[in-house]
């Protein structure tokens, strides 16, 4: 379509020239210009037209060369821009004219040039932010070679780097703020005045004072830990002064109202409180010097209580007896007593878990012994309501707890003795020796009770034999008295008349004959007592020497026989 239009325009141009020449000829004819002059004029017209066309051709040729030069230039610029901006090389479509190629290349160069400017502008802004953050955080800036064109990837990484630094700055700012606030509070609590430049800057309210660097954070953390250590030291000092003051108050028997009044009057920072308590301790110390005898006696009482609390035996207390019995009341003697009391208290703190375990064992041991005493009481079988069964369950529980507690004590004592390098003594004995002696005493007590019950039983049998003894002829002066066979054949009423008429039959007035139920209970009690097996076996020559025992040996022999005897006796009791 475009070629037809150009052809039509070319034809119309030729036609227009022809018409113009015809018109010129007509004009020349009307004027009467001769042929020679016409030729000259036509040559002038021809030269003019050819000159115009040649100028136009030259201009178009120049345009053509300029377009080709632009294409070459744009291609070079595109190659450079693509390399700088790390983009894919630009590819031209096939079949394009030179003018279209020049246009496309020019537009692409304009786009990349604009993008290059935008990248450089963004790079400058991002680098400025990165520089500021890196200065505050003392971090190396994101590296982009100077004068180079950043790629899209580099710009994205720089944005992420700046975002990370911003979050790090925010996090560090929170850490800085928290550390400075904690340091400020500690200084206020202790009444500590800033001395070093770091302490002064840490309590300053200007947030720009500190750079948010790791070194500064470490310095503030170190300062905070130092303040915490100092506060702990002041707190311990204050606690020691309070404890010392309370000890002096107790020794001097000061009124509790005076204690409360002074404690309520103590105010201010830790340093101020320490100063006030130190003044009170100094005052009480001076007062103590004037009342040394009473104070030392009070310390002795406290020392004895601490010895008892730690279960120290006479051998462990003996080294201090010289000072304990010294009646020359001086400050040196008081210092010795205070040192001994402090030593015992420290010892108690070390062995407190062991003493608590021992107290627990003694508690269960006392309950176990109580159950053993109840087992010998015949009246307990007359108790209804399941109390006997409940007692049996409790006894089984105690029997299980005692060996566990003994094992805990043994293990704990071994660990403590290994760590301390010394023996743990209870009343001058090793723990397991002490426990074995308790079992030995228990065994001896059981043997003694068994012997007493056997003697009592023998005595009762003798009384019964005397009750039914037959009178002899010499006693009655004849053979009028009833014979034993007759006595056994008589009825209870006849037997009563015989007893009242005979003066030789021994009948205690306050001890009537046992009933059948009581005799059954006595027999069951005797069988139960005789069936109990002692915990330890001793020779007659070794009864005074305790033997190491285990609880399992005791319970293995005791539980089976005692339980069978208890329930057999219960079953035989007609009251159940």
C-alpha positions as a Python dict, from the first residue, in 0.01 Angstrom:
ca = {
    (1, 'X'): (0, 0, 0),
    (2, 'X'): (282, 242, 89),
    (3, 'X'): (471, 155, -237),
    (4, 'X'): (165, 243, -443),
    (5, 'X'): (134, 576, -273),
    (6, 'X'): (499, 657, -337),
    (7, 'X'): (463, 556, -702),
    (8, 'X'): (155, 777, -737),
    (9, 'X'): (343, 1065, -580),
    (10, 'X'): (639, 1012, -817),
    (11, 'X'): (402, 1002, -1119),
    (12, 'X'): (222, 1315, -999),
    (13, 'X'): (562, 1483, -954),
    (14, 'X'): (658, 1401, -1315),
    (15, 'X'): (317, 1512, -1434),
    (16, 'X'): (348, 1835, -1241),
    (17, 'X'): (689, 1903, -1396),
    (18, 'X'): (555, 1834, -1741),
    (19, 'X'): (260, 2071, -1682),
    (20, 'X'): (499, 2333, -1547),
    (21, 'X'): (723, 2301, -1855),
    (22, 'X'): (421, 2323, -2085),
    (23, 'X'): (310, 2630, -1906),
    (24, 'X'): (653, 2784, -1939),
    (25, 'X'): (653, 2706, -2311),
    (26, 'X'): (313, 2873, -2344),
    (27, 'X'): (441, 3177, -2163),
    (28, 'X'): (750, 3187, -2372),
    (29, 'X'): (541, 3154, -2689),
    (30, 'X'): (315, 3437, -2582),
    (31, 'X'): (609, 3650, -2507),
    (32, 'X'): (782, 3563, -2829),
    (33, 'X'): (1099, 3428, -2689),
    (34, 'X'): (1318, 3278, -2949),
    (35, 'X'): (1431, 2922, -2963),
    (36, 'X'): (1777, 2989, -2846),
    (37, 'X'): (1650, 3183, -2547),
    (38, 'X'): (1402, 2903, -2472),
    (39, 'X'): (1679, 2651, -2468),
    (40, 'X'): (1872, 2862, -2226),
    (41, 'X'): (1571, 2910, -2007),
    (42, 'X'): (1490, 2538, -2013),
    (43, 'X'): (1846, 2459, -1921),
    (44, 'X'): (1813, 2705, -1631),
    (45, 'X'): (1491, 2533, -1522),
    (46, 'X'): (1658, 2194, -1559),
    (47, 'X'): (1961, 2301, -1358),
    (48, 'X'): (1735, 2444, -1089),
    (49, 'X'): (1526, 2131, -1066),
    (50, 'X'): (1831, 1904, -1077),
    (51, 'X'): (1997, 2121, -811),
    (52, 'X'): (1698, 2086, -586),
    (53, 'X'): (1681, 1716, -639),
    (54, 'X'): (2054, 1678, -587),
    (55, 'X'): (2035, 1876, -264),
    (56, 'X'): (1753, 1659, -150),
    (57, 'X'): (1945, 1348, -249),
    (58, 'X'): (2251, 1468, -62),
    (59, 'X'): (2045, 1542, 245),
    (60, 'X'): (1881, 1203, 234),
    (61, 'X'): (2217, 1037, 181),
    (62, 'X'): (2349, 1226, 484),
    (63, 'X'): (2047, 1112, 680),
    (64, 'X'): (2114, 759, 572),
    (65, 'X'): (2477, 778, 684),
    (66, 'X'): (2374, 945, 1012),
    (67, 'X'): (2124, 670, 1082),
    (68, 'X'): (2386, 406, 1016),
    (69, 'X'): (2630, 587, 1243),
    (70, 'X'): (2364, 613, 1514),
    (71, 'X'): (2300, 243, 1487),
    (72, 'X'): (2667, 171, 1539),
    (73, 'X'): (2685, 415, 1832),
    (74, 'X'): (2368, 282, 1997),
    (75, 'X'): (2494, -72, 1966),
    (76, 'X'): (2817, 19, 2138),
    (77, 'X'): (2628, 206, 2413),
    (78, 'X'): (2395, -90, 2458),
    (79, 'X'): (2685, -328, 2493),
    (80, 'X'): (2847, -102, 2753),
    (81, 'X'): (2523, -52, 2945),
    (82, 'X'): (2444, -421, 2941),
    (83, 'X'): (2786, -498, 3079),
    (84, 'X'): (2766, -227, 3347),
    (85, 'X'): (2414, -316, 3452),
    (86, 'X'): (2466, -689, 3424),
    (87, 'X'): (2175, -737, 3186),
    (88, 'X'): (2131, -965, 2889),
    (89, 'X'): (2255, -827, 2553),
    (90, 'X'): (1986, -664, 2341),
    (91, 'X'): (1875, -866, 2041),
    (92, 'X'): (1716, -696, 1731),
    (93, 'X'): (1430, -849, 1547),
    (94, 'X'): (1494, -973, 1195),
    (95, 'X'): (1355, -794, 887),
    (96, 'X'): (1370, -444, 1031),
    (97, 'X'): (1469, -143, 823),
    (98, 'X'): (1763, 71, 912),
    (99, 'X'): (1535, 342, 1044),
    (100, 'X'): (1345, 92, 1264),
    (101, 'X'): (1671, -54, 1390),
    (102, 'X'): (1797, 292, 1480),
    (103, 'X'): (1474, 374, 1659),
    (104, 'X'): (1465, 52, 1862),
    (105, 'X'): (1827, 88, 1961),
    (106, 'X'): (1776, 449, 2061),
    (107, 'X'): (1476, 366, 2276),
    (108, 'X'): (1661, 79, 2445),
    (109, 'X'): (1958, 303, 2516),
    (110, 'X'): (1726, 563, 2665),
    (111, 'X'): (1562, 303, 2891),
    (112, 'X'): (1892, 164, 3015),
    (113, 'X'): (2037, 509, 3061),
    (114, 'X'): (1737, 610, 3270),
    (115, 'X'): (1763, 290, 3473),
    (116, 'X'): (2133, 353, 3520),
    (117, 'X'): (2062, 695, 3662),
    (118, 'X'): (1797, 556, 3893),
    (119, 'X'): (2033, 283, 4012),
    (120, 'X'): (2310, 529, 4080),
    (121, 'X'): (2072, 753, 4268),
    (122, 'X'): (1938, 462, 4476),
    (123, 'X'): (2291, 337, 4532),
    (124, 'X'): (2395, 673, 4667),
    (125, 'X'): (2101, 681, 4911),
    (126, 'X'): (2153, 323, 5024),
    (127, 'X'): (2524, 373, 5070),
    (128, 'X'): (2454, 680, 5282),
    (129, 'X'): (2221, 479, 5509),
    (130, 'X'): (2469, 190, 5522),
    (131, 'X'): (2749, 425, 5616),
    (132, 'X'): (2553, 579, 5903),
    (133, 'X'): (2448, 239, 6040),
    (134, 'X'): (2797, 97, 6008),
    (135, 'X'): (2943, 394, 6194),
    (136, 'X'): (2694, 346, 6480),
    (137, 'X'): (2743, -29, 6492),
    (138, 'X'): (3114, -28, 6402),
    (139, 'X'): (3054, -271, 6116),
    (140, 'X'): (3224, -284, 5775),
    (141, 'X'): (2999, -129, 5504),
    (142, 'X'): (2863, -336, 5221),
    (143, 'X'): (3130, -337, 4951),
    (144, 'X'): (3048, -210, 4601),
    (145, 'X'): (3347, -102, 4387),
    (146, 'X'): (3368, 273, 4351),
    (147, 'X'): (3257, 398, 4006),
    (148, 'X'): (3094, 68, 3913),
    (149, 'X'): (2735, 26, 3819),
    (150, 'X'): (2549, -189, 4079),
    (151, 'X'): (2344, -477, 3950),
    (152, 'X'): (1990, -544, 4060),
    (153, 'X'): (2123, -829, 4276),
    (154, 'X'): (2374, -602, 4444),
    (155, 'X'): (2111, -339, 4512),
    (156, 'X'): (1880, -604, 4662),
    (157, 'X'): (2160, -740, 4879),
    (158, 'X'): (2242, -386, 4991),
    (159, 'X'): (1878, -328, 5084),
    (160, 'X'): (1874, -653, 5284),
    (161, 'X'): (2205, -557, 5446),
    (162, 'X'): (2061, -222, 5551),
    (163, 'X'): (1745, -395, 5682),
    (164, 'X'): (1959, -635, 5886),
    (165, 'X'): (2163, -349, 6026),
    (166, 'X'): (1847, -158, 6116),
    (167, 'X'): (1714, -459, 6307),
    (168, 'X'): (2054, -507, 6473),
    (169, 'X'): (2057, -142, 6570),
    (170, 'X'): (1711, -173, 6719),
    (171, 'X'): (1811, -486, 6909),
    (172, 'X'): (2132, -333, 7037),
    (173, 'X'): (1949, -18, 7135),
    (174, 'X'): (1714, -226, 7349),
    (175, 'X'): (2011, -408, 7505),
    (176, 'X'): (2188, -78, 7569),
    (177, 'X'): (1877, 74, 7719),
    (178, 'X'): (1819, -228, 7943),
    (179, 'X'): (2181, -245, 8060),
    (180, 'X'): (2199, 126, 8133),
    (181, 'X'): (1868, 115, 8320),
    (182, 'X'): (1982, -183, 8529),
    (183, 'X'): (2313, -13, 8607),
    (184, 'X'): (2134, 308, 8702),
    (185, 'X'): (1896, 122, 8935),
    (186, 'X'): (2179, -72, 9100),
    (187, 'X'): (2373, 247, 9161),
    (188, 'X'): (2065, 410, 9311),
    (189, 'X'): (1997, 107, 9534),
    (190, 'X'): (2357, 96, 9655),
    (191, 'X'): (2396, 471, 9679),
    (192, 'X'): (2699, 446, 9450),
    (193, 'X'): (2824, 764, 9284),
    (194, 'X'): (2966, 723, 8929),
    (195, 'X'): (3344, 740, 8933),
    (196, 'X'): (3483, 629, 8598),
    (197, 'X'): (3392, 779, 8260),
    (198, 'X'): (3211, 457, 8169),
    (199, 'X'): (2996, 476, 8482),
    (200, 'X'): (2917, 842, 8415),
    (201, 'X'): (2823, 775, 8054),
    (202, 'X'): (2615, 472, 8150),
    (203, 'X'): (2389, 676, 8377),
    (204, 'X'): (2369, 970, 8136),
    (205, 'X'): (2023, 1015, 7982),
    (206, 'X'): (2165, 1117, 7643),
    (207, 'X'): (2103, 825, 7409),
    (208, 'X'): (2366, 946, 7161),
    (209, 'X'): (2646, 916, 7413),
    (210, 'X'): (2719, 552, 7332),
    (211, 'X'): (2788, 396, 6998),
    (212, 'X'): (2596, 72, 6964),
    (213, 'X'): (2907, -144, 6928),
    (214, 'X'): (2972, -492, 7060),
    (215, 'X'): (3266, -360, 7258),
    (216, 'X'): (3044, -106, 7434),
    (217, 'X'): (2785, -374, 7506),
    (218, 'X'): (3055, -597, 7655),
    (219, 'X'): (3182, -303, 7862),
    (220, 'X'): (2831, -231, 7995),
    (221, 'X'): (2772, -600, 8073),
    (222, 'X'): (3101, -611, 8259),
    (223, 'X'): (3008, -296, 8450),
    (224, 'X'): (2666, -444, 8530),
    (225, 'X'): (2824, -765, 8661),
    (226, 'X'): (3062, -557, 8874),
    (227, 'X'): (2769, -361, 9014),
    (228, 'X'): (2582, -686, 9087),
    (229, 'X'): (2887, -828, 9265),
    (230, 'X'): (2920, -511, 9465),
    (231, 'X'): (2550, -516, 9551),
    (232, 'X'): (2576, -880, 9658),
    (233, 'X'): (2876, -794, 9871),
    (234, 'X'): (2688, -504, 10032),
    (235, 'X'): (2382, -725, 10081),
    (236, 'X'): (2594, -994, 10248),
    (237, 'X'): (2761, -731, 10465),
    (238, 'X'): (2421, -594, 10562),
    (239, 'X'): (2293, -946, 10641),
    (240, 'X'): (2600, -1017, 10852),
    (241, 'X'): (2552, -691, 11042),
    (242, 'X'): (2184, -774, 11097),
    (243, 'X'): (2272, -1122, 11217),
    (244, 'X'): (2543, -981, 11442),
    (245, 'X'): (2303, -722, 11580),
    (246, 'X'): (2034, -986, 11641),
    (247, 'X'): (2290, -1206, 11816),
    (248, 'X'): (2398, -916, 12036),
    (249, 'X'): (2037, -824, 12110),
    (250, 'X'): (1966, -1180, 12216),
    (251, 'X'): (2281, -1197, 12428),
    (252, 'X'): (2207, -866, 12595),
    (253, 'X'): (1840, -965, 12632),
    (254, 'X'): (1723, -644, 12474),
    (255, 'X'): (1352, -580, 12441),
    (256, 'X'): (1183, -689, 12120),
    (257, 'X'): (1020, -348, 12097),
    (258, 'X'): (1362, -188, 12074),
    (259, 'X'): (1453, -421, 11787),
    (260, 'X'): (1142, -329, 11593),
    (261, 'X'): (1186, 43, 11651),
    (262, 'X'): (1542, 37, 11522),
    (263, 'X'): (1458, -180, 11219),
    (264, 'X'): (1175, 53, 11122),
    (265, 'X'): (1406, 352, 11150),
    (266, 'X'): (1661, 204, 10907),
    (267, 'X'): (1604, 358, 10563),
    (268, 'X'): (1790, 469, 10252),
    (269, 'X'): (2030, 298, 10018),
    (270, 'X'): (2230, -13, 10098),
    (271, 'X'): (2529, 200, 10195),
    (272, 'X'): (2312, 408, 10429),
    (273, 'X'): (2159, 96, 10584),
    (274, 'X'): (2503, -57, 10635),
    (275, 'X'): (2620, 260, 10806),
    (276, 'X'): (2317, 257, 11039),
    (277, 'X'): (2348, -113, 11122),
    (278, 'X'): (2722, -80, 11175),
    (279, 'X'): (2654, 198, 11424),
    (280, 'X'): (2405, -21, 11609),
    (281, 'X'): (2652, -313, 11615),
    (282, 'X'): (2923, -85, 11751),
    (283, 'X'): (2685, 39, 12020),
    (284, 'X'): (2586, -315, 12117),
    (285, 'X'): (2949, -425, 12116),
    (286, 'X'): (3039, -153, 12364),
    (287, 'X'): (2742, -253, 12575),
    (288, 'X'): (2851, -616, 12554),
    (289, 'X'): (3194, -531, 12694),
    (290, 'X'): (3026, -398, 13007),
    (291, 'X'): (2829, -723, 13051),
    (292, 'X'): (3080, -987, 12952),
    (293, 'X'): (2984, -1246, 13211),
    (294, 'X'): (2616, -1254, 13115),
    (295, 'X'): (2701, -1250, 12747),
    (296, 'X'): (2948, -1538, 12772),
    (297, 'X'): (2698, -1744, 12971),
    (298, 'X'): (2437, -1685, 12700),
    (299, 'X'): (2688, -1785, 12433),
    (300, 'X'): (2764, -2103, 12628),
    (301, 'X'): (2395, -2190, 12639),
    (302, 'X'): (2368, -2130, 12265),
    (303, 'X'): (2682, -2335, 12208),
    (304, 'X'): (2542, -2629, 12406),
    (305, 'X'): (2217, -2606, 12208),
    (306, 'X'): (2415, -2611, 11883),
    (307, 'X'): (2619, -2910, 12003),
    (308, 'X'): (2299, -3095, 12083),
    (309, 'X'): (2153, -2994, 11749),
    (310, 'X'): (2455, -3142, 11570),
    (311, 'X'): (2452, -3459, 11786),
    (312, 'X'): (2810, -3403, 11897),
    (313, 'X'): (2941, -3648, 12153),
    (314, 'X'): (3149, -3578, 12466),
    (315, 'X'): (3473, -3651, 12282),
    (316, 'X'): (3393, -3381, 12025),
    (317, 'X'): (3301, -3129, 12294),
    (318, 'X'): (3595, -3205, 12522),
    (319, 'X'): (3858, -2987, 12342),
    (320, 'X'): (3659, -2676, 12430),
    (321, 'X'): (3596, -2772, 12794),
    (322, 'X'): (3896, -2571, 12908),
    (323, 'X'): (3744, -2251, 12778),
    (324, 'X'): (3391, -2356, 12863),
    (325, 'X'): (3480, -2390, 13231),
    (326, 'X'): (3696, -2078, 13240),
    (327, 'X'): (3548, -1817, 13476),
    (328, 'X'): (3788, -1540, 13379),
    (329, 'X'): (3540, -1348, 13165),
    (330, 'X'): (3741, -1146, 12914),
    (331, 'X'): (3695, -1032, 12557),
    (332, 'X'): (3943, -1298, 12446),
    (333, 'X'): (3729, -1566, 12610),
    (334, 'X'): (3421, -1425, 12437),
    (335, 'X'): (3605, -1430, 12104),
    (336, 'X'): (3693, -1797, 12158),
    (337, 'X'): (3330, -1878, 12235),
    (338, 'X'): (3213, -1686, 11927),
    (339, 'X'): (3463, -1871, 11709),
    (340, 'X'): (3352, -2207, 11849),
    (341, 'X'): (2985, -2116, 11798),
    (342, 'X'): (3054, -2006, 11441),
    (343, 'X'): (3242, -2329, 11374),
    (344, 'X'): (2951, -2538, 11502),
    (345, 'X'): (2702, -2339, 11295),
    (346, 'X'): (2911, -2386, 10984),
    (347, 'X'): (2937, -2755, 11059),
    (348, 'X'): (2558, -2772, 11097),
    (349, 'X'): (2512, -2605, 10758),
    (350, 'X'): (2740, -2869, 10605),
    (351, 'X'): (2570, -3172, 10761),
    (352, 'X'): (2215, -3037, 10770),
    (353, 'X'): (2086, -3284, 10504),
    (354, 'X'): (2241, -3574, 10693),
    (355, 'X'): (2099, -3457, 11026),
    (356, 'X'): (1754, -3415, 10872),
    (357, 'X'): (1775, -3769, 10731),
    (358, 'X'): (1886, -3898, 11071),
    (359, 'X'): (1600, -3718, 11244),
    (360, 'X'): (1358, -3874, 10997),
    (361, 'X'): (1503, -4218, 11070),
    (362, 'X'): (1477, -4158, 11448),
    (363, 'X'): (1116, -4052, 11402),
    (364, 'X'): (1028, -4374, 11221),
    (365, 'X'): (1240, -4569, 11468),
    (366, 'X'): (1038, -4428, 11758),
    (367, 'X'): (713, -4524, 11584),
    (368, 'X'): (853, -4872, 11519),
    (369, 'X'): (942, -4915, 11886),
    (370, 'X'): (596, -4793, 11982),
    (371, 'X'): (444, -5063, 11762),
    (372, 'X'): (671, -5319, 11929),
    (373, 'X'): (546, -5212, 12271),
    (374, 'X'): (184, -5231, 12156),
    (375, 'X'): (247, -5584, 12027),
    (376, 'X'): (304, -5694, 12389),
    (377, 'X'): (-18, -5535, 12515),
    (378, 'X'): (-298, -5798, 12538),
    (379, 'X'): (-565, -5529, 12565),
    (380, 'X'): (-515, -5423, 12205),
    (381, 'X'): (-697, -5739, 12086),
    (382, 'X'): (-1016, -5612, 12246),
    (383, 'X'): (-1013, -5303, 12021),
    (384, 'X'): (-1285, -5314, 11759),
    (385, 'X'): (-1338, -5108, 11442),
    (386, 'X'): (-1038, -5228, 11235),
    (387, 'X'): (-778, -5045, 11446),
    (388, 'X'): (-565, -5360, 11470),
    (389, 'X'): (-560, -5402, 11091),
    (390, 'X'): (-475, -5034, 11045),
    (391, 'X'): (-192, -5072, 11298),
    (392, 'X'): (-58, -5373, 11104),
    (393, 'X'): (-57, -5173, 10779),
    (394, 'X'): (125, -4884, 10943),
    (395, 'X'): (381, -5124, 11085),
    (396, 'X'): (445, -5272, 10740),
    (397, 'X'): (493, -4920, 10606),
    (398, 'X'): (744, -4840, 10879),
    (399, 'X'): (927, -5168, 10812),
    (400, 'X'): (969, -5063, 10449),
    (401, 'X'): (1078, -4707, 10528),
    (402, 'X'): (1349, -4787, 10783),
    (403, 'X'): (1585, -4977, 10546),
    (404, 'X'): (1539, -4710, 10278),
    (405, 'X'): (1630, -4435, 10522),
    (406, 'X'): (1929, -4632, 10645),
    (407, 'X'): (2051, -4673, 10288),
    (408, 'X'): (2004, -4302, 10219),
    (409, 'X'): (2199, -4220, 10532),
    (410, 'X'): (2477, -4463, 10446),
    (411, 'X'): (2517, -4327, 10091),
    (412, 'X'): (2497, -3964, 10201),
    (413, 'X'): (2752, -4014, 10479),
    (414, 'X'): (2994, -4190, 10242),
    (415, 'X'): (2974, -3901, 9993),
    (416, 'X'): (3012, -3641, 10267),
    (417, 'X'): (3308, -3817, 10428),
    (418, 'X'): (3477, -3853, 10089),
    (419, 'X'): (3431, -3483, 10013),
    (420, 'X'): (3527, -3356, 10359),
    (421, 'X'): (3799, -3611, 10434),
    (422, 'X'): (3668, -3667, 10789),
    (423, 'X'): (3425, -3896, 10968),
    (424, 'X'): (3065, -3799, 11036),
    (425, 'X'): (2989, -3887, 11399),
    (426, 'X'): (2665, -3903, 11592),
    (427, 'X'): (2716, -3888, 11967),
    (428, 'X'): (3078, -3987, 11907),
    (429, 'X'): (2987, -4289, 11690),
    (430, 'X'): (2976, -4359, 11319),
    (431, 'X'): (2623, -4338, 11186),
    (432, 'X'): (2584, -4705, 11103),
    (433, 'X'): (2740, -4796, 11438),
    (434, 'X'): (2489, -4567, 11608),
    (435, 'X'): (2202, -4732, 11421),
    (436, 'X'): (2337, -5078, 11503),
    (437, 'X'): (2357, -4984, 11871),
    (438, 'X'): (1992, -4878, 11860),
    (439, 'X'): (1899, -5215, 11713),
    (440, 'X'): (2112, -5387, 11980),
    (441, 'X'): (1941, -5197, 12261),
    (442, 'X'): (1608, -5286, 12107),
    (443, 'X'): (1707, -5653, 12092),
    (444, 'X'): (1823, -5654, 12454),
    (445, 'X'): (1503, -5484, 12563),
    (446, 'X'): (1299, -5746, 12379),
    (447, 'X'): (1499, -6022, 12547),
    (448, 'X'): (1448, -5861, 12887),
    (449, 'X'): (1075, -5828, 12829),
    (450, 'X'): (1059, -6189, 12715),
    (451, 'X'): (1236, -6304, 13031),
    (452, 'X'): (1000, -6098, 13246),
    (453, 'X'): (697, -6246, 13069),
    (454, 'X'): (836, -6597, 13117),
    (455, 'X'): (897, -6532, 13489),
    (456, 'X'): (547, -6388, 13523),
    (457, 'X'): (398, -6690, 13349),
    (458, 'X'): (591, -6924, 13578),
    (459, 'X'): (464, -6733, 13879),
    (460, 'X'): (105, -6759, 13759),
    (461, 'X'): (140, -7132, 13704),
    (462, 'X'): (276, -7169, 14060),
    (463, 'X'): (-22, -6981, 14197),
    (464, 'X'): (-260, -7204, 14007),
    (465, 'X'): (-79, -7513, 14142),
    (466, 'X'): (-99, -7379, 14500),
    (467, 'X'): (-467, -7299, 14449),
    (468, 'X'): (-559, -7659, 14375),
    (469, 'X'): (-302, -7825, 14610),
    (470, 'X'): (-444, -8117, 14827),
    (471, 'X'): (-411, -8077, 15212),
    (472, 'X'): (-202, -8344, 15386),
    (473, 'X'): (-299, -8536, 15700),
    (474, 'X'): (-49, -8343, 15907),
    (475, 'X'): (-191, -8016, 15791),
    (476, 'X'): (-549, -8114, 15871),
    (477, 'X'): (-470, -8342, 16165),
    (478, 'X'): (-663, -8628, 16002),
    (479, 'X'): (-816, -8754, 15686),
    (480, 'X'): (-1129, -8541, 15702),
    (481, 'X'): (-1018, -8306, 15427),
    (482, 'X'): (-1120, -8364, 15065),
    (483, 'X'): (-880, -8545, 14838),
    (484, 'X'): (-762, -8388, 14512),
    (485, 'X'): (-980, -8626, 14308),
    (486, 'X'): (-1279, -8520, 14510),
    (487, 'X'): (-1197, -8158, 14464),
    (488, 'X'): (-1182, -8199, 14088),
    (489, 'X'): (-1517, -8379, 14089),
    (490, 'X'): (-1698, -8119, 14292),
    (491, 'X'): (-1912, -7848, 14143),
    (492, 'X'): (-1799, -7483, 14154),
    (493, 'X'): (-2035, -7414, 14445),
    (494, 'X'): (-1905, -7711, 14640),
    (495, 'X'): (-1549, -7606, 14553),
    (496, 'X'): (-1619, -7263, 14692),
    (497, 'X'): (-1749, -7416, 15020),
    (498, 'X'): (-1437, -7631, 15037),
    (499, 'X'): (-1215, -7330, 14986),
    (500, 'X'): (-1394, -7131, 15254),
    (501, 'X'): (-1383, -7414, 15505),
    (502, 'X'): (-1020, -7506, 15447),
    (503, 'X'): (-759, -7295, 15615),
    (504, 'X'): (-465, -7449, 15431),
    (505, 'X'): (-565, -7358, 15070),
    (506, 'X'): (-386, -7038, 14967),
    (507, 'X'): (-633, -6804, 14787),
    (508, 'X'): (-528, -6439, 14734),
    (509, 'X'): (-824, -6219, 14817),
    (510, 'X'): (-753, -5959, 14540),
    (511, 'X'): (-674, -6204, 14255),
    (512, 'X'): (-976, -6416, 14160),
    (513, 'X'): (-926, -6714, 13929),
    (514, 'X'): (-873, -6634, 13562),
    (515, 'X'): (-1169, -6682, 13335),
    (516, 'X'): (-1150, -6898, 13031),
    (517, 'X'): (-1130, -6596, 12793),
    (518, 'X'): (-851, -6436, 12989),
    (519, 'X'): (-654, -6763, 12994),
    (520, 'X'): (-693, -6796, 12616),
    (521, 'X'): (-563, -6439, 12567),
    (522, 'X'): (-270, -6515, 12797),
    (523, 'X'): (-184, -6831, 12603),
    (524, 'X'): (-207, -6645, 12268),
    (525, 'X'): (11, -6365, 12403),
    (526, 'X'): (267, -6616, 12528),
    (527, 'X'): (275, -6793, 12193),
    (528, 'X'): (310, -6460, 12011),
    (529, 'X'): (593, -6352, 12239),
    (530, 'X'): (770, -6682, 12212),
    (531, 'X'): (750, -6674, 11833),
    (532, 'X'): (924, -6334, 11793),
    (533, 'X'): (1279, -6372, 11669),
    (534, 'X'): (1539, -6120, 11787),
    (535, 'X'): (1721, -5909, 11527),
    (536, 'X'): (2074, -6013, 11632),
    (537, 'X'): (2217, -6329, 11781),
    (538, 'X'): (2467, -6284, 12064),
    (539, 'X'): (2680, -6517, 12271),
    (540, 'X'): (2665, -6483, 12643),
    (541, 'X'): (3015, -6336, 12653),
    (542, 'X'): (2945, -6083, 12379),
    (543, 'X'): (2621, -5927, 12488),
    (544, 'X'): (2781, -5588, 12556),
    (545, 'X'): (2934, -5557, 12206),
    (546, 'X'): (2700, -5422, 11933),
    (547, 'X'): (2702, -5615, 11608),
    (548, 'X'): (2633, -5455, 11271),
    (549, 'X'): (2293, -5563, 11150),
    (550, 'X'): (2066, -5498, 10856),
    (551, 'X'): (1703, -5426, 10874),
    (552, 'X'): (1614, -5694, 10625),
    (553, 'X'): (1753, -5963, 10858),
    (554, 'X'): (1531, -5837, 11134),
    (555, 'X'): (1212, -5809, 10929),
    (556, 'X'): (1259, -6145, 10753),
    (557, 'X'): (1243, -6323, 11087),
    (558, 'X'): (1002, -6092, 11261),
    (559, 'X'): (733, -6020, 11004),
    (560, 'X'): (631, -6382, 10932),
    (561, 'X'): (623, -6505, 11291),
    (562, 'X'): (482, -6196, 11455),
    (563, 'X'): (207, -6146, 11198),
    (564, 'X'): (100, -6510, 11221),
    (565, 'X'): (91, -6490, 11598),
    (566, 'X'): (-111, -6168, 11595),
    (567, 'X'): (-376, -6292, 11358),
    (568, 'X'): (-393, -6638, 11516),
    (569, 'X'): (-450, -6473, 11853),
    (570, 'X'): (-716, -6253, 11701),
    (571, 'X'): (-890, -6549, 11550),
    (572, 'X'): (-887, -6734, 11883),
    (573, 'X'): (-1020, -6435, 12076),
    (574, 'X'): (-1392, -6495, 12134),
    (575, 'X'): (-1458, -6121, 12148),
    (576, 'X'): (-1398, -6088, 11770),
}
